[in-house]
């Protein structure tokens, strides 16, 4: 079970530092993208160029990675959940991950297990979808503040939703308690704590496919390497994947982490120079409403993120409308990337030679944006 963390009083809206791009780390496994390509219905999600945003931001080119339709779900989370669930199943069974038709290969043996997770919405739905595809059960623990549409979507996948009248961190504790001592349970959580780090690491590896796609799509567009990549951040697992990808190869963009004003746990940790918790409040960015960074993600974020900024619900509501006008469906978490770049403009120093990539991590169907 994750340990309780001291709540920090550090509050800031902006953090930046030099030299993060000089840090290097090993790359993600190469077989992850091939695994995803073998899943039913796989296709790269669009990378949408937005000249109007480029003009407004003072950048050369701006691209939006649109994750509103990823493997039949309205968010990127299925990339991590699919690889994490299959790795966890294969680890428990003592077999290698199938190189072709992984769902078909594991379905006959998956029914002996129960998938367990906690979620602010999208991760839980992705785990529930994997349970449905594999023909097994899923228990999804959900904290306060998750949109009713997101709850209904998890239940529609066939999962049992357990409502927790408390913030996200408590839902994680409840899920861990439920899985503890049950030999049939597989805890598939996308945040780590001391003693629980392998599955979150596999989930982060799953996210690497998103960045592999971006590389190929930028090359196809003649855009070359990005100068800035903006990443919405909850516990920091997607940002960890961004750091691994961009700090292990030739491309070294500025990495901007974007969080809600109500729960800037990574921003506070970067400012404090150590992993801390914050008191999370209410926000429309439910998937980012996390009080404590993942212990596995934190070393990567501390070393490899260039800047972090927090944004308000009103900022993401406006950004969602801008993206909708461009044909990109974005929920509050997805729109946070654009809102964050706007808030960080004075510190990013964008110019006509810069290419900016915004990760729009969820569509409006995942979590309707505020009016």
C-alpha positions as CSV (number, residue, x, y, z in Angstrom):
1,X,0.0,0.0,0.0
2,X,1.4,3.5,-0.8
3,X,2.8,5.2,2.2
4,X,1.4,8.5,3.4
5,X,3.4,11.5,2.4
6,X,3.9,14.8,4.1
7,X,1.8,17.6,2.5
8,X,3.9,20.4,1.2
9,X,3.1,24.1,1.7
10,X,5.2,24.9,-1.4
11,X,2.9,26.7,-3.9
12,X,4.1,28.2,-7.2
13,X,2.7,28.7,-10.6
14,X,5.9,28.5,-12.7
15,X,9.2,26.7,-12.4
16,X,12.1,26.5,-14.9
17,X,15.7,25.5,-14.8
18,X,18.7,25.2,-17.2
19,X,20.5,22.1,-18.4
20,X,17.7,19.5,-18.1
21,X,18.3,18.6,-21.8
22,X,21.8,17.6,-21.1
23,X,20.7,14.6,-18.9
24,X,20.5,11.2,-20.7
25,X,18.8,7.9,-19.9
26,X,18.2,4.5,-21.5
27,X,15.4,4.3,-24.1
28,X,12.2,2.3,-23.8
29,X,12.0,-1.3,-25.1
30,X,11.7,-1.4,-28.9
31,X,9.1,-4.2,-28.9
32,X,6.4,-2.0,-27.3
33,X,5.4,-0.3,-30.6
34,X,5.2,-3.8,-32.3
35,X,3.0,-5.0,-29.5
36,X,0.5,-2.1,-30.0
37,X,0.5,-2.6,-33.8
38,X,-0.7,-6.2,-33.1
39,X,-3.7,-5.1,-31.1
40,X,-7.1,-5.1,-32.9
41,X,-7.9,-1.7,-34.4
42,X,-4.5,-0.1,-33.9
43,X,-3.6,3.0,-36.0
44,X,-1.5,6.0,-35.1
45,X,-3.5,8.9,-33.8
46,X,-3.4,12.1,-35.8
47,X,-0.8,14.8,-35.4
48,X,-2.7,17.9,-36.4
49,X,-0.8,21.0,-37.6
50,X,-2.3,24.3,-36.4
51,X,-0.9,27.3,-38.2
52,X,-3.3,29.7,-36.4
53,X,-1.9,28.5,-33.0
54,X,1.7,28.9,-34.3
55,X,1.0,32.5,-35.3
56,X,-0.6,33.3,-31.9
57,X,2.2,31.6,-29.9
58,X,5.0,33.1,-32.0
59,X,6.3,29.7,-33.0
60,X,7.3,28.4,-36.4
61,X,5.0,25.4,-36.4
62,X,2.6,23.9,-33.9
63,X,1.2,20.4,-33.9
64,X,-1.4,18.8,-31.7
65,X,-1.2,15.0,-31.0
66,X,-4.9,14.2,-30.9
67,X,-5.6,11.3,-28.5
68,X,-9.4,11.6,-28.7
69,X,-9.7,8.2,-30.4
70,X,-7.1,5.7,-29.4
71,X,-7.8,2.0,-29.9
72,X,-11.5,2.6,-29.5
73,X,-11.2,4.8,-26.4
74,X,-11.2,8.6,-26.0
75,X,-7.8,8.9,-24.3
76,X,-4.1,7.8,-24.6
77,X,-4.2,5.6,-21.4
78,X,-4.9,2.4,-23.3
79,X,-1.3,2.4,-24.5
80,X,0.0,2.0,-21.0
81,X,-2.8,-0.2,-19.7
82,X,-2.6,-2.7,-22.6
83,X,1.2,-3.2,-22.3
84,X,1.0,-3.0,-18.4
85,X,-1.8,-5.6,-18.2
86,X,-0.3,-8.0,-20.6
87,X,3.2,-7.7,-19.1
88,X,1.7,-8.3,-15.6
89,X,-0.3,-11.3,-16.8
90,X,2.7,-12.8,-18.6
91,X,4.8,-12.2,-15.6
92,X,2.3,-14.0,-13.3
93,X,2.0,-16.9,-15.8
94,X,5.7,-17.1,-16.4
95,X,5.4,-16.7,-20.2
96,X,6.8,-14.2,-22.7
97,X,4.6,-11.4,-24.1
98,X,3.0,-12.8,-27.3
99,X,4.5,-11.2,-30.4
100,X,1.3,-11.5,-32.5
101,X,-2.4,-11.4,-31.4
102,X,-1.6,-10.9,-27.7
103,X,-5.3,-10.6,-26.8
104,X,-6.1,-13.9,-28.5
105,X,-3.1,-15.6,-27.0
106,X,-3.8,-14.6,-23.4
107,X,-7.6,-14.7,-23.4
108,X,-7.9,-18.4,-22.5
109,X,-5.8,-17.9,-19.3
110,X,-6.7,-14.4,-18.2
111,X,-10.1,-15.4,-16.7
112,X,-8.3,-16.7,-13.6
113,X,-7.3,-13.2,-12.6
114,X,-9.0,-10.0,-11.3
115,X,-7.6,-6.7,-12.5
116,X,-7.6,-4.0,-9.8
117,X,-6.8,-0.3,-10.2
118,X,-7.7,3.2,-9.0
119,X,-8.4,6.0,-11.4
120,X,-9.4,9.6,-12.0
121,X,-11.2,8.3,-15.1
122,X,-9.2,7.4,-18.3
123,X,-6.7,4.8,-16.8
124,X,-9.5,3.0,-15.1
125,X,-11.6,2.8,-18.3
126,X,-8.5,1.5,-20.2
127,X,-7.9,-1.2,-17.6
128,X,-11.6,-2.1,-17.7
129,X,-11.5,-2.3,-21.5
130,X,-8.5,-4.7,-21.3
131,X,-10.5,-6.9,-18.8
132,X,-13.4,-6.9,-21.3
133,X,-11.1,-7.9,-24.2
134,X,-9.4,-10.6,-22.2
135,X,-12.6,-12.0,-20.7
136,X,-11.8,-11.3,-17.1
137,X,-13.0,-9.1,-14.2
138,X,-11.9,-5.6,-13.2
139,X,-12.5,-3.6,-10.0
140,X,-12.0,0.1,-10.5
141,X,-11.7,2.4,-7.4
142,X,-12.8,6.0,-8.2
143,X,-12.3,9.0,-6.0
144,X,-14.5,12.1,-5.6
145,X,-14.6,14.6,-8.5
146,X,-14.7,12.2,-11.5
147,X,-17.3,13.2,-14.1
148,X,-20.5,11.0,-14.1
149,X,-19.9,10.3,-17.8
150,X,-16.5,8.9,-17.1
151,X,-18.0,6.7,-14.3
152,X,-20.6,5.4,-16.7
153,X,-18.1,4.7,-19.4
154,X,-16.0,2.5,-16.9
155,X,-19.2,0.6,-16.0
156,X,-20.1,0.2,-19.6
157,X,-16.8,-1.7,-20.1
158,X,-18.2,-4.3,-17.6
159,X,-16.0,-3.3,-14.6
160,X,-17.2,-3.0,-11.0
161,X,-16.8,0.6,-10.0
162,X,-16.0,1.2,-6.3
163,X,-16.7,4.8,-5.3
164,X,-14.3,6.3,-2.7
165,X,-15.5,9.4,-0.9
166,X,-12.0,10.8,-0.8
167,X,-9.2,12.2,-3.1
168,X,-7.3,10.1,-5.6
169,X,-4.5,9.1,-3.2
170,X,-7.0,7.4,-0.9
171,X,-8.5,5.6,-3.9
172,X,-5.1,4.2,-4.7
173,X,-4.7,3.0,-1.1
174,X,-8.1,1.3,-1.3
175,X,-7.2,-0.5,-4.5
176,X,-3.9,-1.7,-3.2
177,X,-5.7,-3.0,-0.1
178,X,-8.2,-4.8,-2.2
179,X,-5.5,-6.5,-4.2
180,X,-3.3,-7.4,-1.3
181,X,-3.4,-11.0,-0.2
182,X,-5.5,-12.1,-3.1
183,X,-3.6,-14.5,-5.3
184,X,-6.0,-13.9,-8.2
185,X,-5.6,-10.1,-8.1
186,X,-3.4,-8.1,-10.4
187,X,-2.9,-4.5,-9.3
188,X,-2.4,-2.4,-12.4
189,X,-1.7,1.0,-11.1
190,X,-0.2,3.9,-13.1
191,X,1.6,5.4,-10.1
192,X,4.4,3.9,-8.1
193,X,5.5,3.9,-4.5
194,X,8.4,2.1,-2.7
195,X,7.8,-1.6,-3.2
196,X,5.4,-1.2,-6.1
197,X,7.3,-0.1,-9.2
198,X,7.4,-2.8,-11.9
199,X,3.9,-2.5,-13.2
200,X,4.0,1.4,-13.3
201,X,7.3,1.1,-15.2
202,X,5.6,-1.2,-17.7
203,X,2.7,1.2,-18.1
204,X,5.2,4.1,-18.8
205,X,6.9,1.8,-21.4
206,X,3.5,1.5,-23.1
207,X,3.3,5.3,-23.5
208,X,6.4,5.2,-25.6
209,X,4.4,4.3,-28.7
210,X,2.8,7.8,-28.6
211,X,6.2,9.4,-29.0
212,X,7.4,7.0,-31.6
213,X,4.4,8.0,-33.7
214,X,5.1,11.7,-33.2
215,X,8.7,11.2,-34.5
216,X,7.5,9.6,-37.7
217,X,4.7,12.1,-38.2
218,X,7.0,15.1,-37.8
219,X,9.4,13.6,-40.3
220,X,6.5,13.1,-42.7
221,X,5.5,16.7,-42.3
222,X,9.0,17.9,-42.9
223,X,9.1,19.5,-39.4
224,X,12.2,17.8,-38.0
225,X,12.7,17.6,-34.2
226,X,10.4,19.6,-31.9
227,X,11.7,22.5,-29.9
228,X,9.0,22.3,-27.1
229,X,6.8,19.4,-26.1
230,X,4.0,20.2,-23.6
231,X,2.8,17.3,-21.4
232,X,-0.3,17.3,-19.1
233,X,0.8,15.9,-15.8
234,X,-1.0,14.0,-13.0
235,X,1.3,11.6,-11.1
236,X,3.8,12.1,-13.9
237,X,3.9,8.8,-15.7
238,X,3.3,10.3,-19.2
239,X,5.9,13.0,-18.5
240,X,8.3,10.2,-17.4
241,X,7.7,8.5,-20.8
242,X,8.4,11.9,-22.5
243,X,11.7,12.3,-20.6
244,X,12.8,8.7,-21.4
245,X,12.1,9.2,-25.1
246,X,13.6,12.7,-25.5
247,X,16.5,12.2,-23.2
248,X,17.6,8.9,-24.8
249,X,18.0,10.0,-28.4
250,X,19.2,12.8,-30.7
251,X,16.2,15.0,-30.2
252,X,16.3,17.1,-27.0
253,X,13.3,19.5,-26.9
254,X,12.3,21.6,-23.9
255,X,9.8,19.5,-21.9
256,X,7.0,21.5,-20.2
257,X,4.9,19.9,-17.5
258,X,1.4,21.3,-17.1
259,X,-0.8,20.7,-14.0
260,X,-4.0,22.1,-12.5
261,X,-3.7,25.0,-10.1
262,X,-5.7,22.7,-7.7
263,X,-3.1,19.9,-7.6
264,X,0.4,21.0,-8.8
265,X,2.3,18.1,-7.1
266,X,5.1,17.9,-9.6
267,X,5.5,21.7,-9.8
268,X,5.8,21.8,-6.0
269,X,8.2,18.9,-5.9
270,X,10.5,20.5,-8.5
271,X,10.4,23.8,-6.6
272,X,11.2,22.0,-3.3
273,X,13.9,19.8,-4.9
274,X,12.3,16.7,-3.4
275,X,9.2,14.6,-3.8
276,X,6.3,16.2,-1.9
277,X,2.5,16.0,-1.7
278,X,0.1,18.8,-2.0
279,X,-3.5,19.3,-0.8
280,X,-5.5,18.6,-3.9
281,X,-8.6,20.7,-4.6
282,X,-11.5,20.5,-7.0
283,X,-10.7,20.8,-10.8
284,X,-12.3,19.9,-14.1
285,X,-9.0,18.3,-15.0
286,X,-9.9,15.2,-13.1
287,X,-7.2,13.0,-14.6
288,X,-4.6,15.4,-13.4
289,X,-6.0,15.9,-9.9
290,X,-3.2,14.0,-8.1
291,X,-1.6,15.0,-4.8
292,X,1.6,13.0,-5.0
293,X,3.9,12.3,-7.9
294,X,4.8,8.7,-8.8
295,X,7.9,7.6,-6.9
296,X,9.1,5.9,-10.2
297,X,8.5,9.0,-12.3
298,X,10.0,11.5,-9.9
299,X,13.8,10.9,-10.6
300,X,13.1,11.3,-14.3
301,X,11.0,14.5,-13.8
302,X,13.6,16.0,-11.5
303,X,16.4,15.4,-13.9
304,X,14.7,15.7,-17.3
305,X,11.9,18.3,-17.2
306,X,12.9,21.8,-18.2
307,X,9.9,23.7,-16.9
308,X,6.5,23.3,-15.2
309,X,3.4,25.5,-15.0
310,X,0.0,25.3,-13.4
311,X,-3.2,26.4,-15.1
312,X,-6.8,27.2,-14.0
313,X,-10.0,25.5,-15.2
314,X,-11.0,28.7,-17.0
315,X,-7.7,28.5,-19.0
316,X,-8.4,24.9,-20.2
317,X,-12.0,25.7,-21.0
318,X,-10.8,28.4,-23.4
319,X,-8.1,26.1,-24.8
320,X,-10.6,23.4,-25.4
321,X,-12.8,25.8,-27.4
322,X,-9.7,26.8,-29.5
323,X,-8.9,23.2,-30.2
324,X,-12.5,22.4,-31.1
325,X,-12.4,25.2,-33.7
326,X,-9.4,23.4,-35.2
327,X,-11.2,20.1,-35.4
328,X,-9.5,18.6,-32.3
329,X,-11.9,17.2,-29.6
330,X,-10.2,17.9,-26.2
331,X,-11.3,17.3,-22.7
332,X,-9.9,19.5,-19.9
333,X,-6.7,17.4,-19.5
334,X,-6.1,17.3,-23.2
335,X,-6.6,21.1,-23.5
336,X,-4.1,21.7,-20.6
337,X,-1.1,21.4,-22.9
338,X,-2.2,24.5,-24.9
339,X,-3.2,26.4,-21.8
340,X,0.2,25.6,-20.3
341,X,2.1,26.8,-23.3
342,X,0.2,30.1,-23.2
343,X,0.8,30.5,-19.5
344,X,4.5,29.8,-19.9
345,X,5.1,31.9,-23.0
346,X,7.4,34.5,-21.4
347,X,9.7,31.8,-20.1
348,X,9.7,29.5,-23.2
349,X,11.2,32.1,-25.5
350,X,9.5,30.7,-28.6
351,X,10.6,32.0,-32.0
352,X,9.9,31.3,-35.7
353,X,12.4,28.4,-35.8
354,X,10.6,26.5,-33.1
355,X,8.3,23.6,-33.6
356,X,5.9,23.0,-30.7
357,X,4.1,19.7,-30.0
358,X,1.0,19.8,-27.7
359,X,-0.2,16.4,-26.2
360,X,-4.0,16.5,-26.2
361,X,-4.3,13.4,-24.1
362,X,-8.1,13.0,-24.0
363,X,-11.1,13.9,-26.0
364,X,-14.3,15.6,-24.8
365,X,-16.0,12.3,-24.7
366,X,-13.7,11.1,-22.0
367,X,-14.3,14.1,-19.7
368,X,-16.5,17.0,-21.0
369,X,-14.8,20.3,-20.7
370,X,-16.3,23.0,-18.4
371,X,-18.6,25.6,-20.0
